Amino acid sequence: MDLQKAIRELYDEKERIDGVIASLEQHLRTNGSGAPKRKRGRKSMGPLERLEVSERMRGYWAARRMDGTSPIS
């Protein structure tokens, strides 16, 4: 096995890989990270979901009034 030839081929492959890495890094710098940004905070509710929560809470508070318990002592 010719070690000089193997070393030369490895250096060629290393240069090719370095070029691909540089190209990808340049792409990231010009086009952003590519990762979707997550929204922070609470997710908003749609009208139907808001209505469901409203009805559920109305029932919850009605039951609390019937039991005679109060959130404030």
PQR file with spaces between the fields and no chain letter, atoms N, CA, C, O and H, PARSE charges and radii, in Angstrom:
ATOM       1  N    MET     1       0.849   -1.183    0.000 -0.4000 1.5000
ATOM       2  CA   MET     1       0.000    0.000    0.000 -0.0000 2.0000
ATOM       3  C    MET     1       0.895    1.247    0.000  0.5500 1.7000
ATOM       4  O    MET     1       1.850    1.348    0.770 -0.5500 1.4000
ATOM       5  N    ASP     2       0.570    2.155   -0.850 -0.4000 1.5000
ATOM       6  CA   ASP     2       1.339    3.385   -0.970 -0.0000 2.0000
ATOM       7  C    ASP     2       0.804    4.406    0.027  0.5500 1.7000
ATOM       8  O    ASP     2      -0.268    4.979   -0.168 -0.5500 1.4000
ATOM       9  H    ASP     2      -0.207    2.073   -1.476  0.4000 1.0000
ATOM      10  N    LEU     3       1.566    4.628    1.101 -0.4000 1.5000
ATOM      11  CA   LEU     3       1.121    5.541    2.157 -0.0000 2.0000
ATOM      12  C    LEU     3       1.010    6.979    1.663  0.5500 1.7000
ATOM      13  O    LEU     3       0.100    7.704    2.066 -0.5500 1.4000
ATOM      14  H    LEU     3       2.437    4.163    1.260  0.4000 1.0000
ATOM      15  N    GLN     4       1.914    7.390    0.805 -0.4000 1.5000
ATOM      16  CA   GLN     4       1.860    8.760    0.272 -0.0000 2.0000
ATOM      17  C    GLN     4       0.560    8.974   -0.502  0.5500 1.7000
ATOM      18  O    GLN     4      -0.072   10.024   -0.389 -0.5500 1.4000
ATOM      19  H    GLN     4       2.652    6.801    0.477  0.4000 1.0000
ATOM      20  N    LYS     5       0.169    7.983   -1.279 -0.4000 1.5000
ATOM      21  CA   LYS     5      -1.066    8.094   -2.060 -0.0000 2.0000
ATOM      22  C    LYS     5      -2.279    8.145   -1.119  0.5500 1.7000
ATOM      23  O    LYS     5      -3.196    8.933   -1.349 -0.5500 1.4000
ATOM      24  H    LYS     5       0.682    7.130   -1.371  0.4000 1.0000
ATOM      25  N    ALA     6      -2.299    7.327   -0.078 -0.4000 1.5000
ATOM      26  CA   ALA     6      -3.394    7.312    0.876 -0.0000 2.0000
ATOM      27  C    ALA     6      -3.491    8.648    1.601  0.5500 1.7000
ATOM      28  O    ALA     6      -4.585    9.176    1.799 -0.5500 1.4000
ATOM      29  H    ALA     6      -1.554    6.686    0.109  0.4000 1.0000
ATOM      30  N    ILE     7      -2.339    9.194    1.998 -0.4000 1.5000
ATOM      31  CA   ILE     7      -2.333   10.491    2.679 -0.0000 2.0000
ATOM      32  C    ILE     7      -2.843   11.584    1.746  0.5500 1.7000
ATOM      33  O    ILE     7      -3.625   12.435    2.170 -0.5500 1.4000
ATOM      34  H    ILE     7      -1.450    8.765    1.837  0.4000 1.0000
ATOM      35  N    ARG     8      -2.425   11.577    0.509 -0.4000 1.5000
ATOM      36  CA   ARG     8      -2.855   12.579   -0.464 -0.0000 2.0000
ATOM      37  C    ARG     8      -4.367   12.495   -0.678  0.5500 1.7000
ATOM      38  O    ARG     8      -5.043   13.522   -0.745 -0.5500 1.4000
ATOM      39  H    ARG     8      -1.790   10.886    0.164  0.4000 1.0000
ATOM      40  N    GLU     9      -4.895   11.278   -0.785 -0.4000 1.5000
ATOM      41  CA   GLU     9      -6.341   11.102   -0.968 -0.0000 2.0000
ATOM      42  C    GLU     9      -7.112   11.601    0.260  0.5500 1.7000
ATOM      43  O    GLU     9      -8.174   12.209    0.125 -0.5500 1.4000
ATOM      44  H    GLU     9      -4.345   10.445   -0.731  0.4000 1.0000
ATOM      45  N    LEU    10      -6.577   11.346    1.446 -0.4000 1.5000
ATOM      46  CA   LEU    10      -7.225   11.830    2.663 -0.0000 2.0000
ATOM      47  C    LEU    10      -7.212   13.358    2.729  0.5500 1.7000
ATOM      48  O    LEU    10      -8.208   13.965    3.125 -0.5500 1.4000
ATOM      49  H    LEU    10      -5.714   10.853    1.556  0.4000 1.0000
ATOM      50  N    TYR    11      -6.094   13.987    2.344 -0.4000 1.5000
ATOM      51  CA   TYR    11      -6.036   15.445    2.318 -0.0000 2.0000
ATOM      52  C    TYR    11      -7.025   16.014    1.303  0.5500 1.7000
ATOM      53  O    TYR    11      -7.665   17.034    1.558 -0.5500 1.4000
ATOM      54  H    TYR    11      -5.286   13.494    2.023  0.4000 1.0000
ATOM      55  N    ASP    12      -7.147   15.353    0.155 -0.4000 1.5000
ATOM      56  CA   ASP    12      -8.124   15.800   -0.856 -0.0000 2.0000
ATOM      57  C    ASP    12      -9.546   15.714   -0.306  0.5500 1.7000
ATOM      58  O    ASP    12     -10.353   16.624   -0.490 -0.5500 1.4000
ATOM      59  H    ASP    12      -6.627   14.525   -0.052  0.4000 1.0000
ATOM      60  N    GLU    13      -9.834   14.612    0.366 -0.4000 1.5000
ATOM      61  CA   GLU    13     -11.168   14.441    0.944 -0.0000 2.0000
ATOM      62  C    GLU    13     -11.406   15.476    2.044  0.5500 1.7000
ATOM      63  O    GLU    13     -12.509   16.010    2.165 -0.5500 1.4000
ATOM      64  H    GLU    13      -9.178   13.872    0.515  0.4000 1.0000
ATOM      65  N    LYS    14     -10.386   15.758    2.837 -0.4000 1.5000
ATOM      66  CA   LYS    14     -10.499   16.765    3.901 -0.0000 2.0000
ATOM      67  C    LYS    14     -10.793   18.137    3.308  0.5500 1.7000
ATOM      68  O    LYS    14     -11.632   18.867    3.836 -0.5500 1.4000
ATOM      69  H    LYS    14      -9.491   15.325    2.738  0.4000 1.0000
ATOM      70  N    GLU    15     -10.127   18.496    2.234 -0.4000 1.5000
ATOM      71  CA   GLU    15     -10.381   19.779    1.569 -0.0000 2.0000
ATOM      72  C    GLU    15     -11.811   19.843    1.038  0.5500 1.7000
ATOM      73  O    GLU    15     -12.471   20.877    1.142 -0.5500 1.4000
ATOM      74  H    GLU    15      -9.446   17.903    1.805  0.4000 1.0000
ATOM      75  N    ARG    16     -12.278   18.752    0.478 -0.4000 1.5000
ATOM      76  CA   ARG    16     -13.647   18.715   -0.038 -0.0000 2.0000
ATOM      77  C    ARG    16     -14.646   18.895    1.100  0.5500 1.7000
ATOM      78  O    ARG    16     -15.608   19.652    0.976 -0.5500 1.4000
ATOM      79  H    ARG    16     -11.741   17.912    0.393  0.4000 1.0000
ATOM      80  N    ILE    17     -14.414   18.198    2.201 -0.4000 1.5000
ATOM      81  CA   ILE    17     -15.314   18.301    3.356 -0.0000 2.0000
ATOM      82  C    ILE    17     -15.273   19.714    3.934  0.5500 1.7000
ATOM      83  O    ILE    17     -16.316   20.268    4.282 -0.5500 1.4000
ATOM      84  H    ILE    17     -13.632   17.582    2.301  0.4000 1.0000
ATOM      85  N    ASP    18     -14.080   20.302    4.039 -0.4000 1.5000
ATOM      86  CA   ASP    18     -13.968   21.679    4.535 -0.0000 2.0000
ATOM      87  C    ASP    18     -14.742   22.650    3.641  0.5500 1.7000
ATOM      88  O    ASP    18     -15.370   23.589    4.130 -0.5500 1.4000
ATOM      89  H    ASP    18     -13.233   19.852    3.757  0.4000 1.0000
ATOM      90  N    GLY    19     -14.691   22.415    2.336 -0.4000 1.5000
ATOM      91  CA   GLY    19     -15.437   23.269    1.411 -0.0000 2.0000
ATOM      92  C    GLY    19     -16.942   23.146    1.607  0.5500 1.7000
ATOM      93  O    GLY    19     -17.659   24.146    1.572 -0.5500 1.4000
ATOM      94  H    GLY    19     -14.181   21.652    1.939  0.4000 1.0000
ATOM      95  N    VAL    20     -17.417   21.932    1.810 -0.4000 1.5000
ATOM      96  CA   VAL    20     -18.853   21.715    2.041 -0.0000 2.0000
ATOM      97  C    VAL    20     -19.271   22.370    3.349  0.5500 1.7000
ATOM      98  O    VAL    20     -20.323   23.007    3.413 -0.5500 1.4000
ATOM      99  H    VAL    20     -16.835   21.120    1.838  0.4000 1.0000
ATOM     100  N    ILE    21     -18.460   22.221    4.395 -0.4000 1.5000
ATOM     101  CA   ILE    21     -18.772   22.842    5.683 -0.0000 2.0000
ATOM     102  C    ILE    21     -18.836   24.359    5.537  0.5500 1.7000
ATOM     103  O    ILE    21     -19.760   24.991    6.050 -0.5500 1.4000
ATOM     104  H    ILE    21     -17.606   21.704    4.343  0.4000 1.0000
ATOM     105  N    ALA    22     -17.865   24.947    4.844 -0.4000 1.5000
ATOM     106  CA   ALA    22     -17.854   26.403    4.645 -0.0000 2.0000
ATOM     107  C    ALA    22     -19.089   26.854    3.872  0.5500 1.7000
ATOM     108  O    ALA    22     -19.673   27.895    4.175 -0.5500 1.4000
ATOM     109  H    ALA    22     -17.114   24.433    4.428  0.4000 1.0000
ATOM     110  N    SER    23     -19.477   26.082    2.892 -0.4000 1.5000
ATOM     111  CA   SER    23     -20.661   26.419    2.106 -0.0000 2.0000
ATOM     112  C    SER    23     -21.922   26.377    2.961  0.5500 1.7000
ATOM     113  O    SER    23     -22.772   27.262    2.864 -0.5500 1.4000
ATOM     114  H    SER    23     -19.004   25.237    2.646  0.4000 1.0000
ATOM     115  N    LEU    24     -22.043   25.355    3.792 -0.4000 1.5000
ATOM     116  CA   LEU    24     -23.216   25.243    4.666 -0.0000 2.0000
ATOM     117  C    LEU    24     -23.243   26.359    5.708  0.5500 1.7000
ATOM     118  O    LEU    24     -24.307   26.900    6.010 -0.5500 1.4000
ATOM     119  H    LEU    24     -21.353   24.636    3.870  0.4000 1.0000
ATOM     120  N    GLU    25     -22.077   26.706    6.260 -0.4000 1.5000
ATOM     121  CA   GLU    25     -22.021   27.797    7.229 -0.0000 2.0000
ATOM     122  C    GLU    25     -22.414   29.125    6.583  0.5500 1.7000
ATOM     123  O    GLU    25     -23.112   29.932    7.196 -0.5500 1.4000
ATOM     124  H    GLU    25     -21.213   26.267    6.015  0.4000 1.0000
ATOM     125  N    GLN    26     -21.972   29.351    5.358 -0.4000 1.5000
ATOM     126  CA   GLN    26     -22.344   30.567    4.631 -0.0000 2.0000
ATOM     127  C    GLN    26     -23.849   30.598    4.393  0.5500 1.7000
ATOM     128  O    GLN    26     -24.481   31.647    4.517 -0.5500 1.4000
ATOM     129  H    GLN    26     -21.405   28.695    4.860  0.4000 1.0000
ATOM     130  N    HIS    27     -24.405   29.477    4.060 -0.4000 1.5000
ATOM     131  CA   HIS    27     -25.858   29.384    3.834 -0.0000 2.0000
ATOM     132  C    HIS    27     -26.614   29.732    5.116  0.5500 1.7000
ATOM     133  O    HIS    27     -27.616   30.447    5.073 -0.5500 1.4000
ATOM     134  H    HIS    27     -23.892   28.625    3.959  0.4000 1.0000
ATOM     135  N    LEU    28     -26.137   29.230    6.251 -0.4000 1.5000
ATOM     136  CA   LEU    28     -26.782   29.550    7.528 -0.0000 2.0000
ATOM     137  C    LEU    28     -26.698   31.038    7.843  0.5500 1.7000
ATOM     138  O    LEU    28     -27.662   31.626    8.332 -0.5500 1.4000
ATOM     139  H    LEU    28     -25.323   28.650    6.286  0.4000 1.0000
ATOM     140  N    ARG    29     -25.551   31.647    7.564 -0.4000 1.5000
ATOM     141  CA   ARG    29     -25.387   33.077    7.860 -0.0000 2.0000
ATOM     142  C    ARG    29     -26.307   33.930    7.000  0.5500 1.7000
ATOM     143  O    ARG    29     -26.831   34.937    7.477 -0.5500 1.4000
ATOM     144  H    ARG    29     -24.768   31.170    7.166  0.4000 1.0000
ATOM     145  N    THR    30     -26.512   33.556    5.762 -0.4000 1.5000
ATOM     146  CA   THR    30     -27.323   34.388    4.867 -0.0000 2.0000
ATOM     147  C    THR    30     -28.810   34.092    4.973  0.5500 1.7000
ATOM     148  O    THR    30     -29.629   34.978    4.732 -0.5500 1.4000
ATOM     149  H    THR    30     -26.086   32.738    5.375  0.4000 1.0000
ATOM     150  N    ASN    31     -29.176   32.867    5.328 -0.4000 1.5000
ATOM     151  CA   ASN    31     -30.586   32.484    5.339 -0.0000 2.0000
ATOM     152  C    ASN    31     -31.131   32.194    6.724  0.5500 1.7000
ATOM     153  O    ASN    31     -32.222   31.635    6.842 -0.5500 1.4000
ATOM     154  H    ASN    31     -28.510   32.147    5.524  0.4000 1.0000
ATOM     155  N    GLY    32     -30.430   32.544    7.746 -0.4000 1.5000
ATOM     156  CA   GLY    32     -30.898   32.248    9.095 -0.0000 2.0000
ATOM     157  C    GLY    32     -30.528   30.839    9.493  0.5500 1.7000
ATOM     158  O    GLY    32     -29.909   30.099    8.728 -0.5500 1.4000
ATOM     159  H    GLY    32     -29.544   32.997    7.650  0.4000 1.0000
ATOM     160  N    SER    33     -30.914   30.482   10.692 -0.4000 1.5000
ATOM     161  CA   SER    33     -30.517   29.185   11.228 -0.0000 2.0000
ATOM     162  C    SER    33     -31.288   28.032   10.614  0.5500 1.7000
ATOM     163  O    SER    33     -30.825   26.892   10.647 -0.5500 1.4000
ATOM     164  H    SER    33     -31.417   31.082   11.314  0.4000 1.0000
ATOM     165  N    GLY    34     -32.448   28.309   10.059 -0.4000 1.5000
ATOM     166  CA   GLY    34     -33.251   27.245    9.481 -0.0000 2.0000
ATOM     167  C    GLY    34     -34.147   26.564   10.489  0.5500 1.7000
ATOM     168  O    GLY    34     -35.097   25.874   10.117 -0.5500 1.4000
ATOM     169  H    GLY    34     -32.825   29.235   10.033  0.4000 1.0000
ATOM     170  N    ALA    35     -33.854   26.750   11.754 -0.4000 1.5000
ATOM     171  CA   ALA    35     -34.693   26.152   12.788 -0.0000 2.0000
ATOM     172  C    ALA    35     -35.900   27.043   13.038  0.5500 1.7000
ATOM     173  O    ALA    35     -35.760   28.262   13.137 -0.5500 1.4000
ATOM     174  H    ALA    35     -33.083   27.311   12.056  0.4000 1.0000
ATOM     175  N    PRO    36     -37.080   26.451   13.140 -0.5600 1.5000
ATOM     176  CA   PRO    36     -38.252   27.286   13.407  0.2800 2.0000
ATOM     177  C    PRO    36     -38.176   27.890   14.790  0.5500 1.7000
ATOM     178  O    PRO    36     -37.784   27.225   15.749 -0.5500 1.4000
ATOM     179  N    LYS    37     -38.553   29.156   14.891 -0.4000 1.5000
ATOM     180  CA   LYS    37     -38.537   29.828   16.180 -0.0000 2.0000
ATOM     181  C    LYS    37     -39.829   29.520   16.909  0.5500 1.7000
ATOM     182  O    LYS    37     -40.911   29.573   16.325 -0.5500 1.4000
ATOM     183  H    LYS    37     -38.872   29.696   14.112  0.4000 1.0000
ATOM     184  N    ARG    38     -39.711   29.200   18.179 -0.4000 1.5000
ATOM     185  CA   ARG    38     -40.891   28.874   18.971 -0.0000 2.0000
ATOM     186  C    ARG    38     -41.453   30.138   19.586  0.5500 1.7000
ATOM     187  O    ARG    38     -40.719   31.035   20.002 -0.5500 1.4000
ATOM     188  H    ARG    38     -38.832   29.157   18.653  0.4000 1.0000
ATOM     189  N    LYS    39     -42.768   30.185   19.633 -0.4000 1.5000
ATOM     190  CA   LYS    39     -43.418   31.303   20.279 -0.0000 2.0000
ATOM     191  C    LYS    39     -43.322   31.121   21.785  0.5500 1.7000
ATOM     192  O    LYS    39     -43.442   30.007   22.295 -0.5500 1.4000
ATOM     193  H    LYS    39     -43.364   29.456   19.295  0.4000 1.0000
ATOM     194  N    ARG    40     -43.110   32.204   22.480 -0.4000 1.5000
ATOM     195  CA   ARG    40     -43.038   32.135   23.926 -0.0000 2.0000
ATOM     196  C    ARG    40     -44.382   32.544   24.499  0.5500 1.7000
ATOM     197  O    ARG    40     -45.157   33.262   23.867 -0.5500 1.4000
ATOM     198  H    ARG    40     -43.013   33.109   22.066  0.4000 1.0000
ATOM     199  N    GLY    41     -44.633   32.080   25.688 -0.4000 1.5000
ATOM     200  CA   GLY    41     -45.844   32.482   26.376 -0.0000 2.0000
ATOM     201  C    GLY    41     -46.971   31.496   26.174  0.5500 1.7000
ATOM     202  O    GLY    41     -46.774   30.375   25.705 -0.5500 1.4000
ATOM     203  H    GLY    41     -44.003   31.498   26.201  0.4000 1.0000
ATOM     204  N    ARG    42     -48.137   31.937   26.533 -0.4000 1.5000
ATOM     205  CA   ARG    42     -49.316   31.097   26.503 -0.0000 2.0000
ATOM     206  C    ARG    42     -49.879   30.977   25.094  0.5500 1.7000
ATOM     207  O    ARG    42     -49.831   31.933   24.320 -0.5500 1.4000
ATOM     208  H    ARG    42     -48.296   32.848   26.914  0.4000 1.0000
ATOM     209  N    LYS    43     -50.406   29.819   24.764 -0.4000 1.5000
ATOM     210  CA   LYS    43     -51.014   29.660   23.448 -0.0000 2.0000
ATOM     211  C    LYS    43     -52.389   30.303   23.478  0.5500 1.7000
ATOM     212  O    LYS    43     -53.089   30.248   24.489 -0.5500 1.4000
ATOM     213  H    LYS    43     -50.445   29.043   25.393  0.4000 1.0000
ATOM     214  N    SER    44     -52.767   30.904   22.380 -0.4000 1.5000
ATOM     215  CA   SER    44     -54.061   31.567   22.338 -0.0000 2.0000
ATOM     216  C    SER    44     -55.161   30.543   22.060  0.5500 1.7000
ATOM     217  O    SER    44     -54.920   29.506   21.442 -0.5500 1.4000
ATOM     218  H    SER    44     -52.199   30.949   21.558  0.4000 1.0000
ATOM     219  N    MET    45     -56.361   30.850   22.523 -0.4000 1.5000
ATOM     220  CA   MET    45     -57.503   29.954   22.329 -0.0000 2.0000
ATOM     221  C    MET    45     -58.358   30.464   21.183  0.5500 1.7000
ATOM     222  O    MET    45     -58.509   31.669   20.983 -0.5500 1.4000
ATOM     223  H    MET    45     -56.557   31.692   23.025  0.4000 1.0000
ATOM     224  N    GLY    46     -58.906   29.536   20.446 -0.4000 1.5000
ATOM     225  CA   GLY    46     -59.854   29.888   19.414 -0.0000 2.0000
ATOM     226  C    GLY    46     -61.240   30.084   20.023  0.5500 1.7000
ATOM     227  O    GLY    46     -61.445   29.763   21.194 -0.5500 1.4000
ATOM     228  H    GLY    46     -58.784   28.556   20.608  0.4000 1.0000
ATOM     229  N    PRO    47     -62.179   30.595   19.265 -0.5600 1.5000
ATOM     230  CA   PRO    47     -63.522   30.869   19.797  0.2800 2.0000
ATOM     231  C    PRO    47     -64.216   29.623   20.348  0.5500 1.7000
ATOM     232  O    PRO    47     -64.850   29.688   21.401 -0.5500 1.4000
ATOM     233  N    LEU    48     -64.106   28.507   19.660 -0.4000 1.5000
ATOM     234  CA   LEU    48     -64.768   27.282   20.110 -0.0000 2.0000
ATOM     235  C    LEU    48     -64.146   26.788   21.411  0.5500 1.7000
ATOM     236  O    LEU    48     -64.860   26.392   22.332 -0.5500 1.4000
ATOM     237  H    LEU    48     -63.591   28.454   18.805  0.4000 1.0000
ATOM     238  N    GLU    49     -62.834   26.810   21.486 -0.4000 1.5000
ATOM     239  CA   GLU    49     -62.148   26.374   22.698 -0.0000 2.0000
ATOM     240  C    GLU    49     -62.491   27.298   23.867  0.5500 1.7000
ATOM     241  O    GLU    49     -62.678   26.829   24.990 -0.5500 1.4000
ATOM     242  H    GLU    49     -62.254   27.132   20.737  0.4000 1.0000
ATOM     243  N    ARG    50     -62.575   28.603   23.614 -0.4000 1.5000
ATOM     244  CA   ARG    50     -62.923   29.565   24.652 -0.0000 2.0000
ATOM     245  C    ARG    50     -64.340   29.300   25.174  0.5500 1.7000
ATOM     246  O    ARG    50     -64.587   29.393   26.376 -0.5500 1.4000
ATOM     247  H    ARG    50     -62.423   28.984   22.702  0.4000 1.0000
ATOM     248  N    LEU    51     -65.266   28.972   24.272 -0.4000 1.5000
ATOM     249  CA   LEU    51     -66.643   28.665   24.663 -0.0000 2.0000
ATOM     250  C    LEU    51     -66.682   27.407   25.531  0.5500 1.7000
ATOM     251  O    LEU    51     -67.400   27.371   26.531 -0.5500 1.4000
ATOM     252  H    LEU    51     -65.066   28.896   23.295  0.4000 1.0000
ATOM     253  N    GLU    52     -65.923   26.383   25.161 -0.4000 1.5000
ATOM     254  CA   GLU    52     -65.879   25.149   25.953 -0.0000 2.0000
ATOM     255  C    GLU    52     -65.349   25.407   27.363  0.5500 1.7000
ATOM     256  O    GLU    52     -65.891   24.884   28.338 -0.5500 1.4000
ATOM     257  H    GLU    52     -65.340   26.413   24.350  0.4000 1.0000
ATOM     258  N    VAL    53     -64.307   26.200   27.469 -0.4000 1.5000
ATOM     259  CA   VAL    53     -63.744   26.521   28.784 -0.0000 2.0000
ATOM     260  C    VAL    53     -64.753   27.325   29.590  0.5500 1.7000
ATOM     261  O    VAL    53     -64.921   27.091   30.787 -0.5500 1.4000
ATOM     262  H    VAL    53     -63.868   26.625   26.678  0.4000 1.0000
ATOM     263  N    SER    54     -65.419   28.262   28.946 -0.4000 1.5000
ATOM     264  CA   SER    54     -66.411   29.085   29.631 -0.0000 2.0000
ATOM     265  C    SER    54     -67.540   28.230   30.206  0.5500 1.7000
ATOM     266  O    SER    54     -67.955   28.419   31.349 -0.5500 1.4000
ATOM     267  H    SER    54     -65.282   28.452   27.974  0.4000 1.0000
ATOM     268  N    GLU    55     -68.026   27.299   29.407 -0.4000 1.5000
ATOM     269  CA   GLU    55     -69.108   26.425   29.878 -0.0000 2.0000
ATOM     270  C    GLU    55     -68.630   25.519   31.013  0.5500 1.7000
ATOM     271  O    GLU    55     -69.355   25.294   31.982 -0.5500 1.4000
ATOM     272  H    GLU    55     -67.688   27.145   28.478  0.4000 1.0000
ATOM     273  N    ARG    56     -67.429   25.010   30.889 -0.4000 1.5000
ATOM     274  CA   ARG    56     -66.882   24.147   31.927 -0.0000 2.0000
ATOM     275  C    ARG    56     -66.714   24.913   33.239  0.5500 1.7000
ATOM     276  O    ARG    56     -67.041   24.389   34.304 -0.5500 1.4000
ATOM     277  H    ARG    56     -66.840   25.193   30.102  0.4000 1.0000
ATOM     278  N    MET    57     -66.211   26.139   33.175 -0.4000 1.5000
ATOM     279  CA   MET    57     -66.018   26.940   34.386 -0.0000 2.0000
ATOM     280  C    MET    57     -67.364   27.381   34.982  0.5500 1.7000
ATOM     281  O    MET    57     -67.505   27.465   36.202 -0.5500 1.4000
ATOM     282  H    MET    57     -65.946   26.565   32.310  0.4000 1.0000
ATOM     283  N    ARG    58     -68.334   27.656   34.134 -0.4000 1.5000
ATOM     284  CA   ARG    58     -69.671   28.016   34.624 -0.0000 2.0000
ATOM     285  C    ARG    58     -70.240   26.856   35.457  0.5500 1.7000
ATOM     286  O    ARG    58     -70.815   27.081   36.521 -0.5500 1.4000
ATOM     287  H    ARG    58     -68.220   27.588   33.143  0.4000 1.0000
ATOM     288  N    GLY    59     -70.079   25.636   34.977 -0.4000 1.5000
ATOM     289  CA   GLY    59     -70.528   24.465   35.717 -0.0000 2.0000
ATOM     290  C    GLY    59     -69.742   24.268   37.004  0.5500 1.7000
ATOM     291  O    GLY    59     -70.305   23.900   38.034 -0.5500 1.4000
ATOM     292  H    GLY    59     -69.612   25.453   34.112  0.4000 1.0000
ATOM     293  N    TYR    60     -68.439   24.513   36.940 -0.4000 1.5000
ATOM     294  CA   TYR    60     -67.585   24.373   38.116 -0.0000 2.0000
ATOM     295  C    TYR    60     -68.034   25.329   39.217  0.5500 1.7000
ATOM     296  O    TYR    60     -68.188   24.925   40.370 -0.5500 1.4000
ATOM     297  H    TYR    60     -67.981   24.812   36.102  0.4000 1.0000
ATOM     298  N    TRP    61     -68.244   26.592   38.863 -0.4000 1.5000
ATOM     299  CA   TRP    61     -68.625   27.575   39.878 -0.0000 2.0000
ATOM     300  C    TRP    61     -70.044   27.342   40.377  0.5500 1.7000
ATOM     301  O    TRP    61     -70.330   27.600   41.546 -0.5500 1.4000
ATOM     302  H    TRP    61     -68.119   26.920   37.926  0.4000 1.0000
ATOM     303  N    ALA    62     -70.932   26.866   39.526 -0.4000 1.5000
ATOM     304  CA   ALA    62     -72.290   26.547   39.969 -0.0000 2.0000
ATOM     305  C    ALA    62     -72.241   25.417   41.001  0.5500 1.7000
ATOM     306  O    ALA    62     -72.955   25.456   42.003 -0.5500 1.4000
ATOM     307  H    ALA    62     -70.700   26.656   38.576  0.4000 1.0000
ATOM     308  N    ALA    63     -71.405   24.420   40.757 -0.4000 1.5000
ATOM     309  CA   ALA    63     -71.264   23.314   41.703 -0.0000 2.0000
ATOM     310  C    ALA    63     -70.665   23.810   43.012  0.5500 1.7000
ATOM     311  O    ALA    63     -71.074   23.363   44.083 -0.5500 1.4000
ATOM     312  H    ALA    63     -70.824   24.388   39.943  0.4000 1.0000
ATOM     313  N    ARG    64     -69.712   24.715   42.943 -0.4000 1.5000
ATOM     314  CA   ARG    64     -69.116   25.256   44.158 -0.0000 2.0000
ATOM     315  C    ARG    64     -70.148   26.034   44.979  0.5500 1.7000
ATOM     316  O    ARG    64     -70.153   25.964   46.208 -0.5500 1.4000
ATOM     317  H    ARG    64     -69.380   25.078   42.072  0.4000 1.0000
ATOM     318  N    ARG    65     -71.028   26.783   44.284 -0.4000 1.5000
ATOM     319  CA   ARG    65     -72.066   27.522   45.006 -0.0000 2.0000
ATOM     320  C    ARG    65     -73.049   26.575   45.672  0.5500 1.7000
ATOM     321  O    ARG    65     -73.524   26.856   46.772 -0.5500 1.4000
ATOM     322  H    ARG    65     -71.024   26.840   43.285  0.4000 1.0000
ATOM     323  N    MET    66     -73.362   25.460   45.030 -0.4000 1.5000
ATOM     324  CA   MET    66     -74.304   24.495   45.583 -0.0000 2.0000
ATOM     325  C    MET    66     -73.702   23.802   46.814  0.5500 1.7000
ATOM     326  O    MET    66     -74.426   23.467   47.751 -0.5500 1.4000
ATOM     327  H    MET    66     -72.975   25.231   44.136  0.4000 1.0000
ATOM     328  N    ASP    67     -72.396   23.590   46.813 -0.4000 1.5000
ATOM     329  CA   ASP    67     -71.731   22.940   47.962 -0.0000 2.0000
ATOM     330  C    ASP    67     -71.588   23.897   49.125  0.5500 1.7000
ATOM     331  O    ASP    67     -71.367   23.460   50.254 -0.5500 1.4000
ATOM     332  H    ASP    67     -71.807   23.863   46.052  0.4000 1.0000
ATOM     333  N    GLY    68     -71.704   25.163   48.885 -0.4000 1.5000
ATOM     334  CA   GLY    68     -71.566   26.146   49.938 -0.0000 2.0000
ATOM     335  C    GLY    68     -70.112   26.503   50.227  0.5500 1.7000
ATOM     336  O    GLY    68     -69.824   27.193   51.205 -0.5500 1.4000
ATOM     337  H    GLY    68     -71.883   25.518   47.968  0.4000 1.0000
ATOM     338  N    THR    69     -69.206   26.043   49.389 -0.4000 1.5000
ATOM     339  CA   THR    69     -67.804   26.374   49.597 -0.0000 2.0000
ATOM     340  C    THR    69     -67.484   27.646   48.834  0.5500 1.7000
ATOM     341  O    THR    69     -68.098   27.948   47.811 -0.5500 1.4000
ATOM     342  H    THR    69     -69.440   25.483   48.594  0.4000 1.0000
ATOM     343  N    SER    70     -66.541   28.363   49.334 -0.4000 1.5000
ATOM     344  CA   SER    70     -66.133   29.618   48.701 -0.0000 2.0000
ATOM     345  C    SER    70     -64.623   29.603   48.578  0.5500 1.7000
ATOM     346  O    SER    70     -63.939   29.108   49.474 -0.5500 1.4000
ATOM     347  H    SER    70     -66.043   28.118   50.166  0.4000 1.0000
ATOM     348  N    PRO    71     -64.084   30.139   47.483 -0.5600 1.5000
ATOM     349  CA   PRO    71     -62.631   30.185   47.351  0.2800 2.0000
ATOM     350  C    PRO    71     -62.003   31.135   48.342  0.5500 1.7000
ATOM     351  O    PRO    71     -60.816   31.020   48.645 -0.5500 1.4000
ATOM     352  N    ILE    72     -62.794   32.089   48.861 -0.4000 1.5000
ATOM     353  CA   ILE    72     -62.284   33.052   49.832 -0.0000 2.0000
ATOM     354  C    ILE    72     -62.917   32.739   51.169  0.5500 1.7000
ATOM     355  O    ILE    72     -64.143   32.751   51.280 -0.5500 1.4000
ATOM     356  H    ILE    72     -63.759   32.182   48.615  0.4000 1.0000
ATOM     357  N    SER    73     -62.119   32.459   52.192 -0.4000 1.5000
ATOM     358  CA   SER    73     -62.639   32.093   53.508 -0.0000 2.0000
ATOM     359  C    SER    73     -62.904   33.311   54.341  0.5500 1.7000
ATOM     360  O    SER    73     -63.346   33.193   55.484 -0.5500 1.4000
ATOM     361  H    SER    73     -61.123   32.450   52.102  0.4000 1.0000
